[in-house]
């Protein structure tokens, strides 16, 4: 990224290729088709494979020693010669191999040194030291020139006469290998640097001596190896120790200089490929030369030249194979590195495009990297923040708070989200929402910590403004409520005060008509009738106004209302409307609701009244009461008729007080019923709406705060 970075933590191999080869950065959006996104990994031998080899080799060594020891104990001569025709393997050597093989297998089946059981540790240590003691005693006999009889403890008196004065005694070479292998294996559970080094060098000495002995057989090297001594060291013994030494090394493959072979590096990869090849080539080619010379296929000089040529040719082929593998891996690495750079450029763009400050620090709280949002937010070049502690550029109100925040993240591994107020370079305040969180490595140890700081100054201002507006709205709402209450009280008072003069007008008009009928002509009687009709209409208006005001003033009493029964009860009020008419009313089963039962009755009464009234001119009037429901929506109750309907452009008028869509000559009414229904529904927290078409009927819907009571 364009910011300053901490050094990258790199693992694996092929890291010098980036410095050696200049590769162009690819288009991160449309890379070339030749770029194959393959992971670049060197072939690695897992620890289980190393330990598997150790187990197999240890088993072979132990079984070989056990067969030979069985031959000695049972007097079976053939079993004492694992490779037919060779000299017998000595009984003490066989016992040492059994102990070494069993110890290797037990360690290989176990786990880490500290996890081993004490019983297994004791057995392995005692067995390995016993093998070392066998070798040490035998060497002491050779050096001091004494015969302790130790050689005959398992094999008994010598069964054959030989030039060697002690035919049952293992050779000094076998004794030396037993001592080295035993001491090496006895230290397998020690983890100090010196113990690891000693164990590996002893195992290597055993391996080198065994390989030297095996080569002496392969090359028939009497000059290198005394004939009598070689006769006392069977080839099977050399091969057994040639397996035992590497097996001991492979028990702990990632310790000491064994990492040269086991590490995930180029050098280790080359060593793993070439070392076995070189060891095998020298041995196999030497045997081919000796056999060819012995059988007369070619003379000794030609055999030497042929052996050298084969060694060079085979070694060259092995080196070429390793080089080819490395070249292929490097090509894949360069492709992957090119893709990585493209992805990194894309991430850098996203990183710097963020409006939030994104930073990372080490366990001591120092800033390692940061994006450009820091410069835009603080007005400070981000280079000045690199290397400083995080609380230097994102300070809390005091030093103690800053230290506590960093400590909680880096030491307690907590994830913190706090709101801090800092100041820009121009001293203007800046409110930040700061999130700090720990970042751990693959072992779960704290590596770094991250910081994401978002500028929430504008949001805080908007929240403050919203709170102020809400407070003002509450004041206005209280004032509106008081005004409505006063208006309702005024309407209630006026309604009561108007009844007396209206009754007087109606009463006096009746007295005039009764006592002065002879003095009033037809025109006068018409005016008196109009006066009485006006008084009656005015009384109905006052009654409607009183009912409307009572709905707003009455206390709500919620209960479980049987909506079906409420609709049927309201419908029974209009039996007189159905006399002499063909009116078909269908009331479906309605789900119950939590509501005020008295007010719900008023709702159904008004809606059914309108349905009966506006369908009066139909030959067959059809009225339906039911429900409609949608997933996630409250139940909508409806009353539908096939009456005259209305234009939806006038839908707002039907809920207005004293608003009418038809003249009084066409349909009676005061224009207050639907306003009453709307007020009741709103007091229940619901809503009401209509759908209609001229001469196609009307459907009135209402919801009650989404609280149906279907489950009781």
C-alpha positions in Angstrom: 0.0 0.0 0.0 1.1 3.6 -0.3 1.6 3.8 3.5 4.7 2.8 5.4 4.7 -0.9 6.2 6.3 -3.1 8.8 8.6 -5.8 7.5 6.7 -8.7 6.0 6.7 -12.0 7.8 7.8 -14.5 5.1 7.9 -18.3 5.2 8.7 -20.9 2.6 11.1 -20.7 -0.3 12.0 -19.0 -3.6 12.2 -15.5 -2.0 15.2 -14.4 -4.0 13.3 -14.7 -7.3 11.6 -11.3 -6.8 14.9 -9.6 -6.5 16.4 -11.5 -9.4 13.6 -11.1 -12.0 11.7 -8.0 -12.8 8.0 -8.8 -13.5 5.4 -6.4 -14.7 2.4 -5.7 -12.6 -0.7 -7.3 -14.3 -4.1 -5.8 -14.8 -5.8 -6.7 -11.5 -9.2 -6.8 -13.3 -8.4 -8.8 -16.4 -5.2 -10.9 -16.0 -3.8 -12.7 -19.0 -5.2 -16.2 -19.7 -1.7 -17.7 -19.2 -1.7 -16.8 -15.5 -2.8 -19.9 -13.6 -3.6 -19.1 -9.9 -1.7 -22.1 -8.5 -0.3 -22.1 -5.0 3.5 -22.1 -5.0 4.7 -24.8 -2.6 7.8 -26.8 -2.5 7.3 -30.6 -2.1 7.5 -31.1 1.7 7.9 -34.3 3.6 5.6 -34.3 6.6 6.7 -35.2 10.0 4.5 -38.3 9.9 6.5 -39.6 6.9 9.8 -39.1 8.7 8.5 -40.9 11.7 7.0 -43.6 9.5 10.4 -44.3 8.0 11.8 -44.5 11.6 9.1 -46.9 12.6 9.7 -49.2 9.6 13.5 -49.1 9.9 13.3 -49.7 13.7 11.0 -52.7 13.1 13.4 -54.2 10.5 16.4 -53.7 12.8 14.5 -55.3 15.8 13.2 -58.2 13.8 16.6 -58.9 12.3 18.2 -59.0 15.7 15.4 -61.2 17.1 15.8 -63.7 14.3 19.5 -64.0 14.8 19.1 -64.2 18.6 16.6 -66.9 18.2 19.1 -68.8 16.0 21.8 -68.6 18.7 19.4 -69.5 21.5 17.9 -72.5 19.6 21.1 -73.7 17.9 19.8 -73.0 14.4 22.9 -72.0 12.4 20.9 -70.7 9.4 19.1 -68.1 11.4 22.4 -66.6 12.6 23.3 -65.7 9.0 20.5 -63.3 7.7 22.3 -63.2 4.4 23.2 -66.7 3.4 26.9 -67.4 3.0 28.1 -64.6 5.3 29.7 -64.8 8.7 27.4 -65.3 11.7 26.0 -62.2 13.3 27.2 -62.3 17.0 24.6 -62.9 19.7 25.5 -59.7 21.7 25.2 -57.7 18.5 21.7 -59.3 17.8 20.6 -58.4 21.4 21.8 -54.8 20.9 19.8 -54.6 17.6 16.7 -55.9 19.4 17.0 -53.3 22.1 17.7 -50.5 19.6 14.8 -51.5 17.2 12.3 -51.8 20.1 13.3 -48.5 21.4 13.0 -46.8 18.0 9.5 -48.2 17.5 8.3 -47.1 21.0 9.6 -43.6 20.5 8.1 -43.5 16.9 4.7 -44.5 18.2 4.8 -41.8 20.9 4.4 -38.0 20.6 6.4 -35.0 21.7 9.1 -35.7 24.4 7.2 -33.9 27.2 4.0 -35.9 26.4 5.6 -39.3 26.7 4.6 -41.5 29.6 7.2 -42.1 32.3 7.1 -45.9 31.8 7.9 -45.6 28.1 10.7 -43.1 28.8 12.3 -45.4 31.4 12.0 -48.5 29.1 13.6 -46.7 26.1 16.3 -45.2 28.2 17.2 -48.5 29.9 17.1 -50.5 26.6 19.3 -47.9 24.8 21.8 -47.7 27.6 21.9 -51.6 27.7 22.8 -51.6 24.0 25.5 -49.0 24.7 26.9 -51.0 27.6 27.2 -54.1 25.3 29.3 -52.0 22.9 31.3 -50.3 25.7 32.2 -53.6 27.3 33.2 -55.2 24.0 35.4 -52.2 23.1 37.0 -52.4 26.6 37.9 -56.0 26.0 39.6 -55.1 22.8 41.5 -52.2 24.2 42.5 -53.8 27.5 43.1 -57.3 25.9 41.0 -59.1 28.5 38.4 -61.8 28.2 35.5 -61.4 30.6 33.4 -64.1 29.2 30.8 -61.5 28.4 30.8 -62.6 24.7 29.5 -66.1 25.6 26.7 -65.2 28.0 24.0 -65.7 25.2 25.8 -67.9 22.7 27.7 -70.4 24.9 31.2 -71.7 24.2 32.5 -71.2 20.6 31.1 -73.7 18.2 33.9 -73.4 15.7 37.7 -73.0 15.7 39.0 -69.9 14.0 42.0 -67.7 13.7 40.1 -65.2 15.9 40.8 -66.0 19.5 37.3 -64.8 20.5 34.9 -66.0 17.7 31.7 -65.1 19.6 32.9 -61.5 20.3 31.4 -58.8 18.0 33.9 -56.9 16.0 35.2 -53.6 17.3 33.3 -51.8 14.5 30.0 -53.4 15.6 30.8 -52.5 19.2 31.5 -48.9 18.3 28.3 -48.6 16.4 26.3 -50.2 19.3 27.9 -47.7 21.7 27.1 -44.7 19.4 23.6 -45.7 18.6 22.7 -46.6 22.2 24.0 -43.3 23.7 22.2 -41.4 20.9 18.9 -43.1 21.5 19.2 -42.8 25.3 19.2 -39.0 24.9 16.1 -38.9 22.6 13.9 -37.4 25.3 16.3 -34.6 26.2 15.5 -31.3 24.5 18.5 -29.1 25.4 20.6 -27.8 22.5 23.7 -29.8 23.6 21.7 -33.0 24.1 20.1 -32.6 20.6 23.5 -32.0 19.0 25.2 -34.9 20.8 22.3 -37.3 19.9 22.4 -36.3 16.2 26.2 -36.5 15.9 26.3 -39.9 17.6 23.6 -41.2 15.2 25.5 -39.7 12.3 28.8 -41.4 13.4 26.9 -44.8 13.5 25.5 -44.2 10.1 28.8 -43.2 8.5 30.6 -46.2 10.0 27.8 -48.6 8.8 27.9 -47.0 5.3 31.7 -47.3 5.2 31.4 -51.0 6.1 28.7 -51.6 3.5 30.9 -49.9 0.8 33.8 -52.1 1.7 31.6 -55.1 0.8 30.3 -53.4 -2.4 33.9 -52.5 -3.5 35.5 -55.6 -2.0 38.0 -53.3 -0.4 40.5 -55.5 1.4 43.0 -52.6 1.5 40.4 -50.4 3.2 39.1 -53.0 5.7 41.2 -55.7 7.2 40.0 -59.1 6.0 39.8 -60.7 9.4 37.9 -57.6 10.8 35.5 -57.6 7.9 34.8 -61.2 8.4 33.8 -60.5 11.9 31.4 -57.8 10.7 28.7 -59.4 8.6 27.1 -57.3 5.8 23.7 -57.8 7.6 25.1 -56.1 10.7 26.3 -53.1 8.5 22.9 -52.8 6.9 21.1 -53.0 10.2 23.1 -50.2 11.6 22.8 -48.3 8.3 19.0 -48.3 9.1 19.3 -47.7 12.8 21.3 -44.5 12.5 18.9 -42.6 10.1 15.9 -44.0 12.1 17.2 -42.3 15.2 17.6 -39.1 13.3 14.1 -39.2 11.9 12.5 -39.6 15.3 13.0 -35.9 15.8 13.1 -34.5 12.3 12.8 -30.8 13.0 15.5 -30.5 15.6 19.1 -29.4 15.3 20.8 -29.8 11.9 18.2 -32.2 10.7 16.3 -29.1 9.7 18.7 -29.0 6.8 16.8 -31.9 5.3 13.3 -31.3 6.7 12.8 -27.5 6.3 10.5 -25.9 3.7 13.4 -24.2 1.9 15.1 -24.6 -1.4 18.3 -25.9 0.2 16.4 -28.6 2.1 14.5 -29.6 -1.0 17.8 -30.0 -3.0 19.3 -31.9 -0.1 16.3 -34.3 0.1 16.5 -35.0 -3.6 20.3 -35.3 -4.0 21.5 -36.9 -0.8 19.7 -40.3 -1.2 20.6 -40.4 -4.9 24.3 -39.8 -4.2 24.4 -42.4 -1.4 22.6 -45.0 -3.5 24.6 -44.3 -6.7 28.0 -44.8 -5.1 26.9 -48.1 -3.5 25.1 -49.5 -6.5 27.7 -48.5 -9.1 30.5 -49.9 -6.8 28.7 -53.3 -6.6 28.2 -53.3 -10.4 31.9 -52.7 -10.9 33.0 -55.4 -8.5 30.5 -58.0 -10.0 31.5 -57.1 -13.5 35.2 -57.5 -12.8 34.7 -60.7 -10.9 32.6 -62.3 -13.7 35.1 -61.2 -16.3 32.8 -58.8 -18.2 35.5 -56.1 -18.1 38.9 -55.6 -16.4 39.5 -53.5 -13.3 40.6 -50.3 -15.2 37.7 -50.3 -17.5 35.4 -51.0 -14.5 36.8 -48.0 -12.6 36.3 -45.7 -15.7 32.8 -47.1 -16.2 31.9 -46.6 -12.5 33.1 -43.0 -12.6 31.2 -42.3 -15.8 28.0 -43.8 -14.4 28.4 -41.8 -11.2 28.8 -38.6 -13.1 25.9 -39.4 -15.5 23.5 -40.4 -12.8 24.4 -37.5 -10.6 24.0 -35.1 -13.5 20.5 -36.6 -14.2 19.6 -36.1 -10.6 20.8 -32.5 -10.6 19.0 -31.8 -13.8 15.8 -33.2 -12.3 16.1 -31.0 -9.3 16.9 -28.0 -11.4 13.9 -28.6 -13.6 11.6 -28.8 -10.6 13.1 -25.6 -9.2 12.7 -23.8 -12.5 9.0 -24.9 -12.7 8.4 -23.8 -9.2 10.1 -20.5 -9.8 7.9 -19.9 -12.9 4.8 -20.6 -10.8 6.2 -18.4 -8.1 6.7 -15.5 -10.5 3.1 -15.9 -11.8 1.7 -16.0 -8.3 3.8 -13.1 -7.2 2.5 -11.1 -10.2 -1.0 -11.9 -9.3 -0.3 -11.1 -5.6 1.0 -7.7 -6.7 -2.2 -7.1 -8.7 -4.4 -8.1 -5.8 -2.2 -5.9 -3.5 -2.7 -2.9 -5.7 -6.5 -3.5 -5.6 -6.4 -3.9 -1.8 -4.4 -0.7 -1.6 -7.0 1.2 -3.6 -9.8 -0.1 -1.4 -7.7 0.5 1.7 -7.0 4.1 0.9 -10.5 4.8 -0.5 -12.1 4.1 2.9 -13.5 7.1 4.7 -12.6 5.5 8.0 -9.1 5.6 9.4 -7.6 2.0 9.3 -4.4 1.4 11.1 -2.4 -1.5 12.6 0.0 -1.5 15.4 2.4 -3.9 17.2 2.0 -5.4 20.7 3.7 -2.3 22.2 1.1 0.0 20.7 3.2 1.5 18.0 1.6 2.3 14.6 2.9 0.1 11.7 0.6 1.2 8.9 -2.2 3.6 8.1 -4.4 4.6 5.2 -5.0 8.0 3.6 -8.2 8.7 5.5 -6.0 9.8 8.5 -4.6 12.7 6.4 -8.1 13.7 5.3 -9.5 13.5 8.8 -6.7 15.0 10.9 -4.8 17.1 8.3 -1.5 15.4 9.3 0.7 13.5 6.9 0.4 9.8 7.9 4.2 9.4 7.7 4.3 11.4 10.9 2.1 8.8 12.7 4.1 5.7 11.7 6.2 4.6 14.6 4.2 6.6 17.2 1.8 5.0 19.6 -1.8 4.8 18.7 -3.0 7.1 21.5 -0.7 9.9 20.2 -3.0 10.4 17.1 -6.2 9.0 18.5 -6.1 10.4 22.0 -8.7 9.9 24.7 -9.5 12.7 27.1 -6.5 11.9 29.4 -3.3 9.8 29.4 -4.6 7.2 31.8 -7.6 6.5 29.6 -5.4 6.1 26.6 -3.0 3.7 28.3 -6.0 1.7 29.7 -7.4 1.3 26.2 -4.2 0.1 24.6 -3.5 -2.2 27.6 -6.9 -3.8 27.4 -6.4 -4.7 23.8 -2.7 -5.7 23.8 -2.7 -7.5 27.2 -6.3 -8.6 27.9 -7.0 -9.2 24.2 -10.3 -7.3 24.5 -12.2 -5.8 21.6 -13.1 -2.2 22.4 -15.5 0.2 20.8 -15.5 3.7 22.2 -16.4 7.2 21.2 -13.7 9.8 21.5 -13.5 13.5 20.9 -10.2 14.8 19.3 -9.2 18.0 17.6 -8.0 18.7 14.1 -5.0 20.8 13.4 -7.3 23.9 13.2 -8.6 23.0 16.7 -12.0 22.1 15.5 -13.6 19.2 17.4 -13.9 15.8 15.8 -16.0 13.0 17.2 -14.7 9.5 16.3 -16.1 6.0 16.8 -13.0 4.0 17.5 -12.8 0.2 17.4 -9.7 -1.5 18.6 -9.1 -5.2 18.3 -6.3 -7.7 18.8 -4.8 -9.7 15.9 -3.2 -13.1 16.6 -0.8 -15.3 14.6 -1.3 -18.9 13.6 -0.3 -20.1 17.1 -2.9 -17.9 18.8 -0.2 -15.5 20.1 -0.8 -11.8 20.0 0.9 -10.4 16.9 -0.5 -6.9 16.2 -3.7 -5.0 16.9 -6.0 -3.1 14.5 -7.8 0.2 14.8 -10.8 1.5 12.8 -11.8 5.1 13.5 -14.9 6.5 11.8 -15.7 10.2 11.8 -19.2 10.5 13.3 -19.2 14.2 13.8 -22.0 14.9 11.3 -24.0 12.0 12.6 -23.8 13.3 16.1 -24.9 16.7 14.9 -27.9 15.1 13.1 -28.7 13.1 16.2 -28.7 16.2 18.3 -30.8 18.0 15.8 -33.2 15.1 15.7 -33.5 15.1 19.5 -34.2 18.8 19.5 -36.9 18.4 16.8 -38.4 15.5 18.7 -38.5 17.5 21.9 -40.2 20.4 20.0 -42.6 17.9 18.4 -43.6 16.6 21.8 -44.3 20.1 22.9 -46.3 20.8 19.8 -48.1 17.5 20.2 -49.0 18.4 23.8 -50.3 21.7 22.7 -52.3 20.1 19.9 -53.8 17.6 22.4 -54.8 20.4 24.7 -56.4 22.3 21.7 -58.3 19.1 20.6 -59.5 18.6 24.2 -60.6 22.2 24.4 -62.3 21.9 21.0 -64.1 18.7 22.0 -65.2 20.3 25.3 -66.4 23.3 23.4 -68.3 21.1 20.9 -69.9 19.2 23.8 -70.9 22.4 25.6 -72.2 24.1 22.5 -74.2 20.9 21.6 -75.9 20.9 25.0 -76.5 24.7 24.8 -78.1 24.5 21.3 -80.6 21.8 22.3 -82.8 24.2 24.4 -83.4 26.9 21.7 -84.0 24.1 19.1 -86.6 22.5 21.4 -88.2 25.9 21.8 -88.3 26.5 18.0 -89.8 23.1 17.5 -92.3 23.6 20.3 -93.5 27.1 19.3 -93.8 26.0 15.7 -96.2 23.2 16.8 -98.2 25.7 19.0 -98.6 28.1 16.1 -99.7 25.3 13.8 -102.2 24.0 16.4 -103.7 27.2 17.8 -103.6 29.4 14.7 -104.2 26.9 11.9 -107.2 28.9 10.7 -105.2 32.2 10.4 -102.3 30.6 8.5 -102.6 29.9 4.8 -101.0 27.1 2.8 -97.8 29.1 2.3 -97.5 29.7 6.0 -98.0 26.1 6.9 -95.3 25.2 4.4 -92.9 27.5 6.1 -93.8 26.1 9.6 -93.1 22.6 8.3 -89.7 23.7 6.9 -88.9 25.3 10.3 -89.7 22.0 12.1 -87.7 19.9 9.6 -84.7 22.3 10.0 -85.0 22.0 13.8 -85.1 18.1 13.6 -82.1 18.1 11.2 -80.2 20.4 13.5 -81.0 18.1 16.5 -79.6 15.1 14.6 -76.5 17.1 13.7 -76.0 18.0 17.4 -76.5 14.4 18.4 -73.9 13.3 15.9 -71.5 15.9 17.1 -72.0 14.8 20.7 -71.4 11.2 19.7 -68.3 12.2 17.8 -66.9 14.2 20.8 -67.7 11.4 23.2 -65.6 8.9 21.1 -62.6 11.1 21.5 -63.2 11.6 25.2 -64.3 8.1 26.3 -61.8 5.7 28.0 -60.7 2.7 25.9 -61.5 -0.7 27.5 -59.6 -3.4 25.6 -60.7 -7.0 25.6 -60.9 -10.0 23.3 -63.7 -9.1 20.9 -65.5 -11.7 18.8 -65.5 -9.7 15.6 -68.0 -12.1 13.9 -70.6 -11.6 16.7 -70.0 -7.8 16.6 -70.7 -7.7 12.9 -73.8 -9.8 13.2 -75.1 -7.7 16.1 -74.6 -4.5 14.1 -76.3 -6.1 11.1 -79.4 -6.9 13.1 -79.9 -3.1 13.7 -80.8 -2.8 10.0 -83.6 -5.3 9.7 -86.0 -2.4 9.0 -83.8 -1.4 6.0 -84.2 -4.9 4.5 -88.0 -4.9 4.6 -89.5 -5.0 1.1 -86.0 -5.3 -0.4 -83.9 -8.2 -1.6 -80.8 -7.7 0.5 -78.3 -10.6 0.8 -75.8 -10.1 3.7 -72.9 -12.6 4.0 -70.8 -12.4 7.2 -67.8 -14.7 7.1 -66.1 -16.1 10.2 -63.8 -13.2 11.4 -60.8 -13.7 13.6 -61.1 -12.1 17.0 -59.2 -9.0 17.9 -58.1 -7.1 21.0 -60.2 -3.9 21.0 -62.9 -1.9 22.7 -66.1 -3.9 22.1 -68.4 -0.9 22.2 -66.4 1.1 19.7 -66.0 -1.8 17.3 -69.8 -2.1 17.4 -70.0 1.6 16.3 -67.5 0.8 13.4 -69.6 -2.1 12.0 -72.8 -0.2 12.5 -71.6 2.8 10.5 -70.1 0.7 7.7 -73.1 -1.6 7.4 -75.4 1.5 7.5 -73.6 2.9 4.5 -73.6 -0.4 2.7 -77.4 -0.7 3.1 -78.0 2.9 2.2 -75.9 3.1 -0.9 -77.1 -0.2 -2.3 -80.8 0.7 -1.9 -81.3 1.2 -5.7 -80.1 -2.3 -6.5 -82.7 -4.9 -7.4 -80.5 -7.4 -5.4 -78.3 -5.7 -2.8 -75.2 -7.8 -1.9 -73.3 -7.0 1.3 -70.3 -9.0 2.4 -68.3 -8.8 5.7 -64.9 -10.6 5.7 -61.1 -10.4 6.1 -58.1 -10.3 3.8 -54.6 -11.0 5.0 -51.1 -10.9 3.6 -47.9 -12.4 5.0 -46.2 -10.0 7.3 -49.2 -7.6 7.4 -52.0 -7.2 10.0 -55.4 -8.7 9.2 -57.7 -6.3 7.2 -61.4 -6.5 8.0 -63.7 -5.3 5.2 -67.4 -4.4 4.4 -68.2 -4.7 0.7 -71.4 -3.7 -1.1 -72.5 -3.5 -4.7 -74.0 0.0 -4.4 -73.5 3.2 -6.4 -69.8 3.6 -5.5 -67.8 6.8 -6.0 -64.8 8.3 -7.8 -61.6 7.6 -6.0 -60.6 11.2 -6.6 -63.0 12.1 -3.8 -61.9 9.4 -1.4 -60.5 12.0 1.1 -63.9 13.6 1.4 -65.6 10.5 2.9 -63.6 10.7 6.1 -64.2 14.5 6.6 -66.6 15.8 9.2 -69.9 16.8 7.6 -68.5 16.0 4.2 -71.0 14.4 1.7 -70.6 12.9 -1.8 -74.3 12.9 -2.5 -77.1 15.4 -1.9 -79.6 15.0 1.0 -82.3 14.5 -1.7 -80.4 11.4 -3.0 -79.3 9.8 0.2 -80.0 10.9 3.8 -77.2 11.4 6.3 -75.1 14.0 8.2 -71.6 13.3 6.8 -70.2 12.4 10.2 -70.4 8.5 10.2 -67.2 7.8 8.4 -65.3 10.5 10.3 -66.4 8.7 13.5 -65.2 5.3 12.1 -61.8 6.7 11.2 -61.4 8.2 14.6 -62.2 4.9 16.3 -59.8 3.0 14.1 -57.0 5.5 14.8 -57.6 5.3 18.5 -57.0 1.5 18.1 -53.6 2.4 16.4 -54.9 1.1 13.0 -55.9 2.6 9.7 -58.9 2.7 7.4 -59.1 3.0 3.6 -61.6 2.5 0.8 -61.7 1.2 -2.7 -64.5 2.0 -5.0 -65.6 2.7 -8.6 -68.7 4.6 -9.8 -71.7 2.3 -10.1 -69.5 -0.7 -9.1 -69.8 -0.8 -5.4 -67.5 0.1 -2.5 -65.2 -1.9 -0.1 -64.2 -0.3 3.2 -61.1 -1.8 4.9 -59.7 -1.3 8.4 -56.9 -2.7 10.5 -56.5 -2.6 14.3 -52.9 -2.1 15.1 -52.0 -5.5 13.7 -53.1 -7.2 16.9 -55.5 -9.9 16.0 -56.3 -12.4 18.7 -56.5 -15.6 16.8 -54.5 -17.6 19.4 -56.7 -16.3 22.2 
